[in-house]
Structure formats: C-alpha cells, structure tokens
Amino acid sequence: MISRRRILKLGTAAAGAALATPVTAATSENNCTALAPSIASLTSMKDQAKPTTTEERGERQEKARRLMADNKLDAILLTEGTSLTYFSGIHWGGSERLFAMVLPVKGNVFYVCPAFEEGRTREQIAKAPGAEQADVRIWQEDGSPYQRVAQGLNDRGLSTGTLGMEETVRFVFSQGIGKASPQMKIASATPVTAGCRMIKSNHEVELMRLAAKVTLTAYEAAYHALNPGMTKPQLEEMVEAAHTRLGFSGSADAQVGEYSAFPHGSITPQVIREGAIVLMDGGGNVEGYASDITRTFVLGKPSDKMKTVFDIVHRAQTAALKTARPGLECQAVDAAARSVITDAGYGPDCKFFTHRVGHGMGMDVHEWPYLVRGNTTPMAANMTFSDEPGIYIRGEFGIRLEDDMHITENGAELVTPQSPSLEHPFEK
C-alpha cells in the first residue's frame, strides 16, 4: 500500500525540512563512510537478479494473442506504463505525445512514435520480440499520431475490428484513435493484460521474492541505525540509502505516534520518540518487480494497549494467510482478516480496519486482483498479493503489518517472515 504515500513523500520532505538536521544516510556508495555501520556494511545483491529475456516476452505476447481471441479482440494498444514493458521490454515516460505499441491477434506488432524519437524507439525495440521485423510508424509534430494507428490497423485488415485499450490509456488518445478509425470498435484490453499479468511465471515470483528480501534487509539496517530524536525524513533517507547499498532502488514512508493512524500517512513534520509507534511502509524494485512491506515498531517499551493491538493485527494477518488458496474468491481473504479484528473488539466492519486486506502485486505495486469484499475473482497458483491488515485509532496510533504473499498449489506463503513483536520487529 505505497503508491499514494510516495506522492505524499514529496510534501513530507519539504514540511520536515525545518526539523531535519543534515542526514548522514547518503545514498552514494562513494560516501559510504557517512553511513551508519548497519547500512555501510550492506553488500549488493544485484547479481542475484536474473533479467527477463526476449524469449519470455515473446511467450507473453503469444499468451496475449490467445486471450485476445477468447475475448474477441483484434488487437490491443499499449501506451507508456508497465504493460508496455511487460510485453516488449520498452520503458517509456508518459507525455502528451502518443507513443504506442499495437499487438494484433495475427501478424506483426507495430509501433507509433514521434519522428524525433525514432532513434530512441528503434534502440529499445532492438531487444523486443520480433525486432527484426519492426514496423515503426512515425508522425511529425504537425501530424496526427492517430492516423498512423489507423493506417497500421487498416494495413492489417482491422479497420472495422475491435481494438482493446487498457484502463490507463489517456482519454485524448482513445478519442483521437476513435475519430481516425470511426468504423473500429474500442473495448477494454484488461481481460488480456490482466489475464497475462495476474498469474506470474516462476521467474517473476523469484524476482518478487528477491525484491521483498532486499526491502526487509534495508528496513532492518535502517532500524538498527535509528535513535530517538531522529526525524521522519532521516529514517526515510536511511531506508533509501540501504536499498542503494543493496543494489536496487527503494524507499519507505514513516509515520510516528498519532500519525501512524493515518493509513496513507501525514505530511506533518514528525520526530521519533522513545515509546512511540513508528509505522514504516514502502518497497523496492528488482528488474521491474515490486515489493511492498510494512513494519510497525517502538523504540523502547510499548504500552500494553499497543501490544494487544499488535497481537490482534498479527493474528489477522495469519488468518488471511491461512485462508488464501487457489480456487477461493479474493473476498474471502479480506473476510477472514476482518473477522479476527471485529471479534477482538475493533469493529464493526471498517471502523478501525479501514481498508482492504490486500492487493495484487507485480510490476505495479498495486495491480489486479484485489483482496476486497465483493471481488469474486478466484485466486490461482502463482498469483501474488500484499497481506496487510491494520487497526487505526485516531488520536493515538495505528498498527499495520504487511508482507508479500505468494499463492502456491495448495495454499499460500509469505515470502518474508512475519514481524514477531513491536520491540523486536526483525527477530527471526
């Protein structure tokens, strides 16, 4: 549960500037002498990450074609984002200028790009499936990218077919393409993109397992460098520095005391105090695959109420884990965790446990499917989720525990050990 909080982090860093002293957690390896020993002693795990191959991406495209046929789609259009990378390996930042990959159910892929970006496009396509037959259609600044899409479809006999688009495609793009191809029907590509991405390959699961290991290692290193009196930004920068030492990008948002009861955090400047709850939530990225982990702890001695709430949340996380299995509806996992929390006196319903118990994970931190009431999607082996129940008591504190969950052939497993206690959050 980190996407929104990463946006909030920008405001938090500025708001906390008045409290923050110069942070010793420099992220450059050249400045490792400025790092706390627990962070400086970390070594890179980069060599453990095996990149996705062109052959794997080709297999994904073929699966997409099978799903397109099942869903009566003649082609799908992908713009900037993780699905584009998933199927092609291309990384492209979003802008008002259309860059698109069009994958037809039969025939070669084609690309539409601004003319001045042709060199960069061909450079990236060189590692995509079918690069030797790359069909790149360029458009000038005073031209229409939508006509290029229409021409590519027409050349493949698809001008009266059905074109699938992801829900993330900008309206201006879908509108422009619709006007350029008035006889073509536009439909959702999500049955294809989600249908491919929801169930991970063994390689994808291993990358996510490594991402979770990296993040938990970074958290533990930052925790051992933490002292009362440090600020929220200082802790966050130590987590980022630890990820960097481990060879990957990663970050976390920290919330202290009463602000830990805000599930998506607060921009209020915060100082870590002995006896106060610290909720740390974030993740890393390994070869394009995300981790999402939350640890809640106290420096010093927690109150009895804090320990009681921690125990309830821990039991709720365990209940979700024990419930999850192939064939079961996603909503059942949320119900299992929510029942534990409600029965312990922190109900009814969403009063204290204010969000769903989890979300799908992969190349996006939050992706399909979602562990939420009303979602009847059946789970399947090699789906991956967050498992993150929480209790939030406004004006006091919040406690959330989050680990990444892999659906196995017979049940589910957490890819990182559960946190055992507030006082010793990283004890094995």
Residue pairs with C-beta under 8 A, 6 or more apart in sequence:
1 263
1 264
1 281
1 292
1 294
1 355
1 359
1 366
1 386
1 388
1 400
1 402
2 253
2 281
2 282
2 283
2 292
2 365
3 365
3 366
4 264
5 253
5 264
5 265
5 281
5 282
6 251
6 253
6 282
8 253
8 264
8 265
8 267
9 236
9 251
9 253
11 267
12 232
12 233
12 236
12 253
12 265
12 266
12 267
13 233
13 236
15 267
15 268
15 269
16 231
16 232
16 233
16 269
16 270
17 233
18 269
19 231
19 233
19 269
19 270
19 271
20 231
20 233
20 234
21 231
21 234
23 233
23 234
23 237
23 238
24 34
24 35
24 36
24 234
25 34
25 35
25 36
25 39
25 222
25 225
25 234
25 237
25 238
25 240
25 241
25 242
26 32
26 34
26 35
26 241
27 237
27 240
27 241
27 244
28 244
29 244
29 245
32 40
32 245
33 40
35 241
35 245
36 221
36 224
36 225
36 238
37 225
38 220
38 221
38 222
38 224
38 225
39 221
39 222
39 225
39 238
39 241
39 242
39 245
40 245
41 221
42 217
42 218
42 221
42 242
42 245
42 246
43 245
43 246
44 245
44 246
44 247
45 210
45 213
45 214
45 217
45 246
45 247
45 248
46 246
46 247
46 248
48 210
49 207
49 210
49 248
49 286
49 287
50 203
50 206
50 207
50 287
51 287
52 89
52 203
52 287
52 288
54 89
54 127
54 128
54 129
54 131
55 129
56 201
56 203
57 86
57 87
57 88
57 89
57 128
57 129
58 129
58 130
60 86
60 87
60 196
61 87
61 103
61 109
61 129
63 195
63 196
64 76
64 87
64 103
64 192
64 193
64 196
65 103
65 105
65 106
67 191
67 192
67 195
67 196
68 74
68 75
68 76
68 103
68 105
68 164
68 192
69 105
70 191
71 164
71 191
71 192
72 162
73 105
73 162
73 163
73 164
73 187
73 189
73 192
74 104
74 105
74 158
74 161
74 162
74 163
75 102
75 103
75 104
75 105
75 153
75 156
75 158
75 161
75 163
75 164
76 102
76 103
76 163
76 164
76 165
76 166
76 189
76 192
76 193
77 100
77 101
77 102
77 149
77 163
77 164
77 165
77 169
77 177
77 189
78 84
78 87
78 88
78 100
78 101
78 102
78 103
78 166
78 189
78 193
79 92
79 94
79 98
79 99
79 100
79 166
79 168
79 169
79 170
79 173
80 92
80 93
80 94
80 95
80 99
81 94
81 166
81 168
82 288
82 362
82 363
82 364
82 367
83 166
83 168
83 193
83 197
84 90
84 92
84 101
85 91
85 288
85 363
86 193
86 196
86 197
86 363
87 101
87 103
87 196
88 101
88 109
88 124
88 125
88 128
88 129
89 124
89 127
89 128
90 101
90 124
90 125
90 128
91 124
92 99
92 124
94 170
96 172
97 114
97 117
97 145
98 112
98 114
98 139
98 145
98 146
98 149
98 173
98 176
99 111
99 112
99 113
99 114
99 117
99 121
100 111
100 112
100 113
100 145
100 149
100 173
101 109
101 110
101 111
102 109
102 110
102 111
102 112
102 149
102 152
102 153
102 163
103 109
104 153
104 156
104 158
106 156
107 156
108 130
108 133
108 135
109 128
109 129
109 130
109 134
109 135
110 135
110 136
110 137
110 152
111 121
111 125
111 134
111 135
111 136
111 137
112 137
112 138
112 139
112 145
112 148
112 149
112 152
113 121
113 136
113 137
113 138
113 139
114 138
114 139
114 141
114 145
115 138
115 139
115 140
115 141
116 141
118 136
118 138
121 136
122 134
122 136
125 131
125 134
125 136
128 134
135 152
137 148
137 149
137 151
137 152
138 148
139 145
139 147
139 148
144 176
144 180
145 176
146 173
146 176
146 177
146 179
146 180
146 181
147 180
149 177
149 180
149 181
150 159
150 177
150 180
150 181
150 184
153 159
153 161
153 163
153 181
153 184
154 181
158 184
159 181
159 183
159 184
160 183
160 184
161 184
161 185
162 184
162 185
162 186
162 187
163 177
163 181
163 184
163 185
163 186
163 187
164 186
164 187
164 188
164 189
164 191
164 192
165 174
165 186
165 187
165 188
165 189
166 188
166 189
166 190
166 193
167 188
167 190
174 186
177 184
177 186
178 184
178 186
190 368
194 367
194 368
194 369
197 362
197 363
197 367
197 368
198 360
198 362
198 367
198 368
198 369
198 380
198 383
199 380
199 381
199 382
199 383
200 208
200 362
200 382
200 383
200 384
201 382
202 382
204 289
204 362
204 382
205 382
205 384
205 406
207 286
207 287
207 288
207 289
208 286
208 289
208 290
208 291
208 361
208 362
208 384
208 404
208 406
208 415
209 406
209 415
210 286
211 248
211 283
211 284
211 285
211 286
211 289
211 290
211 291
212 291
212 293
212 403
212 404
212 415
212 416
213 415
213 416
214 243
214 246
214 247
214 248
214 250
214 284
214 286
214 291
215 243
215 250
215 282
215 283
215 284
215 291
215 293
216 293
216 416
216 426
217 242
217 246
218 239
218 242
218 243
218 245
218 246
218 250
218 284
219 239
219 242
219 252
219 280
219 293
219 295
219 426
220 426
221 238
221 242
221 245
222 235
222 238
222 239
222 241
222 242
222 252
222 280
223 295
223 297
223 425
223 426
225 238
226 235
226 238
226 272
226 278
226 299
227 272
227 299
228 272
228 273
228 274
228 299
228 300
229 271
229 272
229 273
230 271
230 272
231 269
231 270
231 271
231 272
232 254
232 255
232 256
232 269
232 270
232 271
232 272
235 252
235 254
235 272
235 278
235 280
236 251
236 252
236 253
236 254
239 250
239 251
239 252
239 254
239 280
239 282
240 250
240 251
240 252
242 250
243 249
243 250
243 251
243 284
244 250
246 284
248 284
248 285
248 286
249 284
249 285
250 282
250 283
250 284
250 285
250 291
251 282
251 283
251 284
252 280
252 281
252 282
252 283
253 265
253 280
253 281
253 282
254 270
254 272
254 278
254 279
254 280
254 281
255 262
255 265
255 266
255 270
255 278
255 279
255 281
255 398
256 270
256 271
256 272
256 273
256 276
256 277
256 278
256 279
257 270
257 273
257 276
257 277
257 397
258 394
258 395
258 396
258 397
259 265
259 266
259 268
259 270
260 277
260 278
260 279
260 296
260 392
260 397
260 398
260 399
261 392
261 393
261 394
261 395
261 396
261 397
261 398
262 392
262 398
263 354
263 355
263 390
263 392
263 398
263 400
265 281
272 278
272 299
273 299
274 299
274 300
275 298
275 299
275 300
275 301
275 302
275 303
276 298
276 299
276 397
277 296
277 297
277 298
277 302
277 306
277 397
277 398
277 399
277 422
278 296
278 297
278 298
278 299
279 294
279 295
279 296
279 398
279 399
279 400
280 294
280 295
280 296
280 297
281 292
281 293
281 294
281 400
281 402
282 292
282 293
283 290
283 291
283 292
283 293
283 365
284 290
284 291
285 291
288 363
289 362
289 363
290 361
290 362
290 363
290 364
290 365
291 361
291 404
292 361
292 365
292 386
292 388
292 402
292 404
293 402
293 403
293 404
293 416
294 388
294 400
294 401
294 402
295 401
295 419
295 425
295 426
296 310
296 398
296 399
296 400
296 401
296 419
296 422
296 425
297 419
297 422
297 423
297 425
298 306
298 422
298 423
301 423
302 310
302 422
302 423
305 396
306 397
306 399
306 422
307 421
307 422
309 346
309 391
309 393
309 397
309 399
310 399
310 401
310 421
310 422
312 340
312 341
312 344
312 346
312 391
313 341
313 389
313 390
313 391
313 399
313 400
313 401
314 401
314 418
314 419
315 340
315 344
316 336
316 337
316 338
316 340
316 341
316 353
316 357
316 389
317 337
317 387
317 388
317 389
317 401
317 403
317 418
318 418
319 336
319 337
319 339
319 340
320 333
320 334
320 336
320 337
320 357
320 358
320 371
320 387
320 389
320 405
321 387
321 405
321 412
321 413
321 414
322 336
322 411
322 412
323 332
323 333
323 336
324 333
324 379
324 385
324 387
324 405
324 407
324 411
324 412
325 379
325 407
325 410
325 411
325 412
326 378
326 379
326 380
326 381
326 407
326 409
326 410
327 378
327 379
327 380
328 378
328 379
329 375
329 376
329 377
329 378
329 379
330 369
330 370
330 371
330 372
330 375
330 376
330 377
330 378
330 379
331 371
331 372
331 373
331 374
331 375
331 376
333 357
333 358
333 371
333 379
333 385
333 387
334 356
334 357
334 358
334 371
334 372
334 373
335 373
337 353
337 357
337 387
337 389
338 347
338 349
338 353
338 357
338 389
340 389
341 347
341 352
341 353
341 389
341 391
342 348
342 349
342 353
346 352
346 353
346 391
347 353
352 391
352 392
352 393
353 389
353 390
353 391
353 392
354 390
354 392
355 390
356 370
356 371
356 372
356 373
357 371
357 372
357 387
357 388
357 389
358 370
358 371
358 385
358 386
358 387
358 388
358 405
359 366
359 367
359 370
359 371
359 385
359 386
360 366
360 367
360 368
360 369
360 370
360 383
360 384
360 385
361 367
361 384
361 385
361 386
361 404
362 384
368 377
369 375
369 377
369 379
369 383
371 385
371 387
379 407
380 407
381 407
381 408
381 409
382 406
382 407
383 406
383 407
384 404
384 405
384 406
384 407
385 404
385 405
385 407
386 402
386 403
386 404
386 405
387 402
387 403
387 404
387 405
387 414
388 400
388 401
388 402
388 403
389 400
389 401
390 398
390 399
390 400
390 401
391 398
391 399
391 400
392 398
392 400
399 422
401 418
401 419
403 414
403 415
403 416
403 417
403 418
404 414
404 415
404 416
405 412
405 413
405 414
405 415
406 412
406 413
406 414
406 415
417 428
419 425
419 426
420 427
421 427
